[in-house]
């Protein structure tokens, strides 16, 4: 991504809110407060919430608005130090050893220094995040932490409290300025309290109708205003039903975009059943909405919007 | 909530606001939230950093630091409302401890955590009430080792208190299952099949690169998560109590054991089971569960589990033990679908049914017939032998004798 000149962090909650708005992220005051605190107190921000409510987006928007580099560590089961922190370039090290041997003057301590020097160090996201210069520390996004195992969590504890990493062969690498850390989880398992304690916690909830409408208007400006209102109202009602997976904000935006591409100006039952796959991703849920319940919701939406006019 | 925050003095760490945050944190702690001294310090720092603009900002500032679990949000909300609503805090504090009923003006409906929070805040008033009676489990201290064989085959439901105590002891000595699954992590292993370049490079540096000896590594293996869904309705509670002991023994030996019980609704007992002492753990469980020995709504509770918990606890190849007699009180609509979803979300679904102890058991009940096609194993769990079998079976793959199809055939005959 293009890196503009790094900006300094906002100085108040209002400034934080303005910063997010300027980058097209419609945030509520609660989120702005916790984000401001995390920037001010230099604490990692721990965002928990259902999939598709805009957790990852916060990190992206923050990096863009502050003109910082975004370093992303996507977690998965079996993530280990060599793919998260650093790895040595073994092939190059072997060649280095052969070259020194060939030149005929092999001195052990010098060779060890050469072989294990920064030249052969492959930096992975964690190490990369600790290289920020003062005033331009990167945004470090640790995405979907719940996918990795407890062992990696314990390892993160050290990094998040001291912002330093120890490479046995090289020594301790410390961040000149700690990165802005944002951790997201979908709550597929509980994260240990010890890790949460070091962070500022925020539960990212589904937005209310008013804010969701604002989000759709910002993200899909070409959508007809009646269509956006109907889409938002429909999704809001879907969230009140016991579905296996209720649609997130990302799905709302996708749906509004999809309907706009189809040149729709309002919802009708056929369109809803044709495009419901954008909103719902489980067959049970789709079948349920298909069987009359979708039509009932749509009627309610129309009635409500007609009453509001 | 945009009203200006009531004046609470200047923002000084050693001023009243600091004290108030300390007291507020104490109230939260009593209401069951985990608020350590470090978070209190953080809270004061956070308030200093954010300044107090409006009541709303103050609320979210404290929320950011003091709340670390989504479940705690209602508790915090209620505590905040009760604690910070006053202009004259000290007077209100006095009011809280005097026997006058608390202000109920803005209350519309009872809120989720209200009871717990007010109990924490108004603890003084409750002190002189007689303690609620807790059903006591009699423990017989005599140890008789004879008759072990008889005990092993005896039905839990027919045991006396003394025999139950012994059964519990036997359970704590069971050889627990040692099932392992491969992970994608590695550990150094001289007999491993994969080469470990990092270890090779490190050891070769020791000899100055003269010798580069091969080193090996292999996949690390871990216990998969174990999730237990136990029925505590009237007909099942005796078995479930014993089974909770078994579960406690498991929890001690391995991490990632999740326990849920259900009657008319689902309760998560995982945290309670972590207690070192089994009696303490069970006492905790009893107080956490509200519907011991009531009716059963298997379909509804499974649906709740699937919706709220399956994604959180069934990752990484979990094994699910479902303990119920399958006698659904309500309708059985949707039960088969929920069972199917449950089976598809886990690695292995084992149904433990104490009714299987009867030789002539046939899956007649509609609930049982709806559930049977969607389990991987169908076992008895009524005595110590059955538990030992279960342990053995977790180690290896399922045997023919527990294949649910054996029962389904006879069920089909019955239905026809």
Interface residues (C-beta under 8 A of the other chain):
Chain A: X12 X13 X29 X30 X33 X34 X36 X37 X38 X40 X41 X43 X46 X48 X77 X78 X80 X82 X87 X88 X90 X93 X94 X97 X100 X101 X106 X107 X108 X111 X112 X115 X116 X147 X149 X150 X151 X169 X186 X187 X188 X189 X190 X193 X196 X197 X200 X201 X202 X203 X242 X244 X284
Chain B: X34 X36 X38 X39 X42 X45 X46 X49 X50 X51 X53 X56 X57 X60 X61 X63 X64 X65 X67 X68 X69 X70 X73 X183 X184 X185 X186 X197 X198 X200 X201 X202 X204 X205 X208 X209 X212 X222 X255 X303 X306 X307 X311 X312 X313 X315 X316 X337 X341
